[in-house]
Amino acid sequence: MNTVTKHIIRFITLWILQVLIFNQLEFGFGIHMMVYPLFIMLLPFDLGILSLLLYAFLLGLSIDIFSNTYGLHASSLLMMAYFRPFIFNFFAPRDGYDPLKQATINDMGGSWFLFTYGNLLLIHHFWFFLIEIFRMNEFLFILQNTLFSVIISFILAIVLQTLMIKKVTPK
């Protein structure tokens, strides 16, 4: 399967999961399960910032349209996409990224994925709740929602990668 087709399928799959399943679940304590940031994380390493921002805007806006959130998802996904190159450069391997590898937990390892996706998810969720609540006197509530949602979303991302991404073993 070619790379473009794979990313289109990921886009559609994560959109369907988010809009039809995870947006409908209520857990309380301000927990929002968000799996769609995984799409931005799994895009190729060498993708330009403008393309990255365009994909983030399209995915976020399409989720906003069906969630009645008026740009909340698009805004937070754009923030995550903007910081992605900086985070990737900060946690880059000594020799740089291999263009044949993907930003998955299988290709890059657990600790790399924990730090990069964890930081990106933290940026995404913090911006999401900061804009959603939009009151600085609720800062502790924003932090609580961010922390709980990041933990749940990160676990979901690992589960989805385990289910969706095949690990290719050499013969």
C-alpha positions in Angstrom: 0.0 0.0 0.0 1.5 3.4 -0.9 2.1 6.1 1.7 -0.6 8.5 0.6 -3.3 5.8 0.7 -2.1 4.7 4.1 -2.4 8.3 5.5 -5.8 8.8 3.9 -7.0 5.6 5.6 -5.6 6.8 8.9 -7.2 10.2 8.5 -10.6 8.6 7.9 -10.3 5.9 10.6 -9.2 8.3 13.3 -11.9 10.8 12.3 -14.6 8.1 12.5 -13.3 6.9 15.8 -13.3 10.4 17.2 -16.6 11.7 15.9 -18.7 8.6 16.2 -17.3 6.9 19.2 -15.0 8.9 21.5 -17.0 12.2 21.3 -20.1 10.3 22.5 -18.5 8.9 25.6 -18.7 10.7 28.9 -16.4 9.8 31.8 -16.7 12.8 34.1 -13.8 14.6 35.8 -13.3 16.5 32.6 -11.8 13.5 30.7 -12.0 13.8 27.0 -10.6 10.9 25.0 -8.9 12.2 21.9 -7.3 9.9 19.4 -7.2 12.2 16.3 -3.9 13.9 17.4 -2.2 10.5 16.5 -2.7 11.4 12.8 -0.4 14.4 13.1 2.1 12.4 15.0 2.3 9.6 12.5 2.8 11.8 9.4 6.3 11.5 7.8 9.3 13.1 9.5 10.2 15.2 6.5 6.8 16.7 5.9 7.0 20.5 5.6 5.4 22.8 8.2 2.8 24.2 5.7 1.6 20.8 4.8 1.5 19.7 8.4 -0.6 22.8 9.3 -2.9 22.2 6.4 -3.6 18.6 7.4 -4.0 19.6 11.0 -6.5 22.3 10.0 -8.5 20.0 7.8 -8.7 17.2 10.4 -9.5 19.6 13.2 -12.2 21.5 11.2 -13.8 18.3 10.0 -14.1 17.1 13.7 -15.4 20.6 14.7 -18.1 20.5 12.1 -19.5 17.3 13.5 -18.9 18.1 17.2 -20.3 21.7 17.2 -17.1 23.0 18.9 -16.5 26.0 16.6 -12.9 25.6 15.9 -11.7 24.2 19.2 -10.3 21.0 17.7 -8.8 22.8 14.7 -7.1 25.4 16.9 -5.6 22.8 19.3 -4.5 20.5 16.4 -2.9 23.5 14.7 -1.0 24.3 17.9 0.2 20.7 18.1 1.2 20.6 14.4 3.1 23.9 14.8 5.2 22.5 17.7 5.8 19.1 16.1 9.0 20.0 14.2 10.5 21.6 17.3 9.7 18.6 19.5 10.9 16.2 16.9 14.2 18.2 16.5 14.7 18.2 20.3 14.2 14.5 20.6 15.9 13.6 17.3 18.4 10.7 17.2 22.1 11.6 16.8 22.1 10.6 13.2 18.8 12.2 12.4 15.6 10.5 11.4 15.6 7.6 9.0 13.2 8.5 6.1 12.1 4.8 5.9 10.8 4.8 9.5 7.6 6.2 10.8 6.9 8.0 14.1 5.4 4.9 15.6 6.2 3.2 18.9 7.4 0.2 16.9 9.8 2.0 14.7 11.2 4.7 17.1 10.9 2.9 20.5 8.8 3.4 23.6 10.9 6.1 25.3 11.1 8.2 22.2 7.3 7.9 21.6 6.6 8.6 25.3 8.5 11.9 25.2 7.6 13.2 21.8 3.9 12.2 21.7 3.5 12.9 25.4 4.8 16.5 24.9 2.7 17.0 21.8 -0.4 15.6 23.4 0.2 17.8 26.5 0.4 20.9 24.2 -2.7 19.9 22.3 -4.8 19.1 25.4 -3.6 22.1 27.4 -4.6 24.5 24.5 -7.9 22.6 24.0 -8.9 23.0 27.7 -7.5 26.5 27.9 -9.7 27.7 25.0 -12.7 25.6 26.0 -12.8 26.9 29.6 -11.3 30.3 28.9 -11.1 31.5 32.5 -7.8 31.9 34.3 -9.5 31.5 37.7 -10.1 27.9 36.6 -6.4 27.2 35.9 -6.3 24.2 38.3 -9.3 22.7 36.6 -7.7 23.2 33.2 -4.6 21.4 34.5 -6.7 18.6 36.0 -8.6 18.1 32.7 -5.4 18.2 30.7 -3.6 15.7 32.9 -6.4 13.1 33.0 -7.2 13.5 29.3 -3.5 13.2 28.3 -3.2 9.9 30.3 -6.3 8.4 28.8 -5.5 9.6 25.2 -1.9 8.4 25.4 -3.1 4.9 26.5 -5.6 4.9 23.6 -2.9 5.9 21.2 -0.8 3.0 22.2 -3.7 0.5 22.0 -4.6 1.9 18.5 -1.0 1.5 17.3 -0.9 -2.0 18.6 -4.1 -2.9 16.8 -3.6 -0.9 13.5 0.1 -0.9 12.7 1.6 -4.1 11.7 5.1 -4.8 12.9 7.1 -6.1 9.9 9.5 -8.8 10.9 12.4 -9.5 8.6 12.6 -13.1 7.2 
